[in-house]
Amino acid sequence: MGHLTCRVCGVCLFVILVVGAGATQPNQASLRVLVTNDDGVGTLGIQTLATALRRVADEVVVVAPDGNRSGSSHASSTGTPVIVQEMRDGNRVLGYGINGFPADAVRFGILELGGERGFDLVVSGINRGANVGTVAHLSGTVGAAMEALYLGVPAVAVSQDSGSTDYALAASLTVDLVDRLTPEGLPVGVVLSINVPSDDPDEIRGVVAAPMGGSYLDMTGYDRVDASTGVAGTYVLNRGGSADFAAGTDSRAYDDGFITITPLRFDWTDHPVVGLVNRLGLTVPGR
C-alpha cells in the first residue's frame, strides 16, 4: 500500500484515507489480548473495544480499574493489597475490576492471568478524551500501556475526543491496525498511541503517523474556592486550552482532523544531554 505526503502537516498518511467502521478479515495468527483502560471496566469504550478485538483474537481478557482513574499516568498501588472482582452487567461478564490504577490492572493481568501462554498484546482504551501530544505523559490510558512494555508485552493505547460518544469507528481502526501488524510482528518496546478526533468518518481527513507534539492543556494556576487565609485552603486547578502546535506533530494533525498514531518508547533519555553532563567533569564531594 502506497504512502502519500500530507500538505497539511508534512508527514505520511497510511493505512486508511477514508475511514469506515467495517469489519476486517481476521488473520490466521494466534493472538491473546489483555484489554484495560483508565475510565473503568464497565464503560462503553472498553467494552466496545473488547468486543471488536474478539474478531481477530483467539482470547480477549478484560482487567481494568473498578472506577474512573483518569489522569493517573503510570501510578501503581505497590505495597497495598489489591482487590479483584468479577464485574457483571446482569448475566453478562464485563471482566475483572481492580481497586487500583490502570498500571495495577495490567500488572495483575500479565503476572496472574497470563499463565504459561502469556499475552501477545495489551490494548488500553478506548479512552474518553484525547491523549495527543505531551498530555500522554499524564494519561492513565497510556500509563497502562507503558506498564505492558515494562513487563515485556507490546501495547496499543486508544483515545477518542471527549465530545464523541460512539466508539465503533475507533474500535474498528484499532482492530484493523492490530490485524495488519500481527503477521509482520507487533513492535517490541513500543506503545502505538492512537487518537481519534471524531466518531463521524465524514469529519476525519485520514490516518497519520506523527511524533509527539505539544500539550492542548494550559495549566494557568489555581483558584481559591474557600474563605481561608494563608497558604492552607481549598483550591481548584484552572486549566485552559492551547493550540500552538508545531507542524508535523500529532497535536497539529489531530487538530486538523486526522486520526494520529504515535509510537512511544519507555526510554525517555535525551542522549545529547548525557554527553553534556559527562563533559562537566563533576566529581564526588569530599573525595
C-alpha positions, -999 to +999 in steps of 0.1 A: +000+000+000+015+033-010+022+064+011+011+099+004+026+131+017+001+153+036+003+190+026-013+200+059+011+185+084+041+173+062+040+137+074+029+104+058-006+092+057-010+054+058-034+025+063-067+043+056-075+076+038-113+072+040-121+058+075-151+035+079-163+012+106-164-021+086-151-053+100-117-066+090-109-101+079-091-119+108-057-132+100-046-168+108-021-159+136-029-169+172-035-138+193-042-134+230-050-099+241-053-082+275-076-051+274-077-024+300-084+013+304-084+042+330-122+051+328-134+019+344-142-017+335-179-010+329-175+019+305-187+018+269-153+025+254-135-006+269-165-029+262-168-018+226-130-023+221-130-057+237-159-069+216-142-056+184-109-073+193-126-107+195-129-106+157-091-110+154-080-126+187-084-161+200-089-148+235-096-113+250-092-108+287-105-076+303-089-063+335-094-026+344-100-003+374-133-007+392-139+030+387-126+061+370-088+066+374-083+092+347-050+112+348-032+086+369-003+082+344+018+052+355+008+053+392+005+020+410-006+006+443+027-010+453+025-023+488-013-020+491-035-051+489-052-055+455-089-064+455-101-081+423-138-087+415-156-102+386-177-074+372-211-081+356-240-064+339-268-088+347-257-121+333-230-105+311-195-107+324-177-074+317-143-085+330-123-081+362-124-049+382-094-039+403-094-014+432-061+002+420-048+021+390-046+011+353-010+000+356-021-023+385-047-038+362-021-046+335+004-059+361-022-082+376-034-093+342+000-102+329+015-117+361-015-136+374-038-143+344-011-146+318-002-182+327+023-201+306+008-188+274+011-151+284-003-123+263+007-112+228-006-077+232-021-052+257-047-027+243-056+002+266-088+022+259-109+034+244-103+065+265-129+092+267-107+122+258-077+127+236-042+118+248-024+135+219+009+154+224+026+156+258-007+151+276+002+114+270+026+116+300-004+123+323-027+097+308-037+066+327-046+050+294-010+055+281+004+046+315-013+012+314+002+006+280+036+016+293+033-009+322+028-036+295+061-025+279+078-027+313+067-063+316+078-071+280+044-071+262+038-049+231+009-024+236-016-001+219-033+029+236-065+042+221-082+075+229-111+095+214-123+131+216-144+136+247-173+150+226-177+118+207-198+090+223-198+063+196-167+041+199-173+018+169-150+037+145-121+039+169-125+002+178-126-008+141-095+012+133-077-004+163-087-039+151-075-031+116-041-019+128-037-050+151-048-073+123-024-058+098+006-058+122+002-092+137+016-111+107+045-087+105+052-089+142+040-064+167+065-036+175+087-046+205+093-019+232+068+005+216+033+018+225+013+028+195-008+056+208-039+062+187-060+093+189-093+097+171-108+132+168-144+122+159-168+093+157-181+105+123-160+092+094-170+122+073-153+145+098-120+126+096-094+135+069-073+104+072-048+085+093-013+098+100+017+086+119+034+115+136+057+123+165+045+137+198+036+174+198+027+200+224+000+199+250-035+211+243-040+218+280-026+250+295-022+249+333-026+285+343-027+283+381-051+277+410-083+294+421-090+295+458-126+284+465-129+290+502-125+320+525-094+309+543-063+330+546-027+320+542-015+291+520-036+264+537-070+262+520-090+247+492-080+253+456-092+242+421-068+239+392-075+264+364-070+247+330-072+264+297-068+254+261-038+257+238-035+253+200+001+264+193+012+231+177+043+226+156+037+214+120+044+177+115+033+167+151+004+146+163-010+176+181-012+196+148-025+166+127-052+158+153-063+194+155-065+194+117-089+164+118-066+134+114-065+102+133-030+101+147-008+071+156+023+080+177+050+054+185+061+059+221+091+044+239+097+037+276+132+052+274+129+090+280+167+095+277+179+127+260+212+112+247+229+145+237+225+158+273+242+126+286+273+138+268+269+173+280+266+163+317+296+140+313+317+169+299+310+189+331+337+170+349+317+165+381+334+147+410+322+131+442+321+157+470+347+150+498+370+129+476 
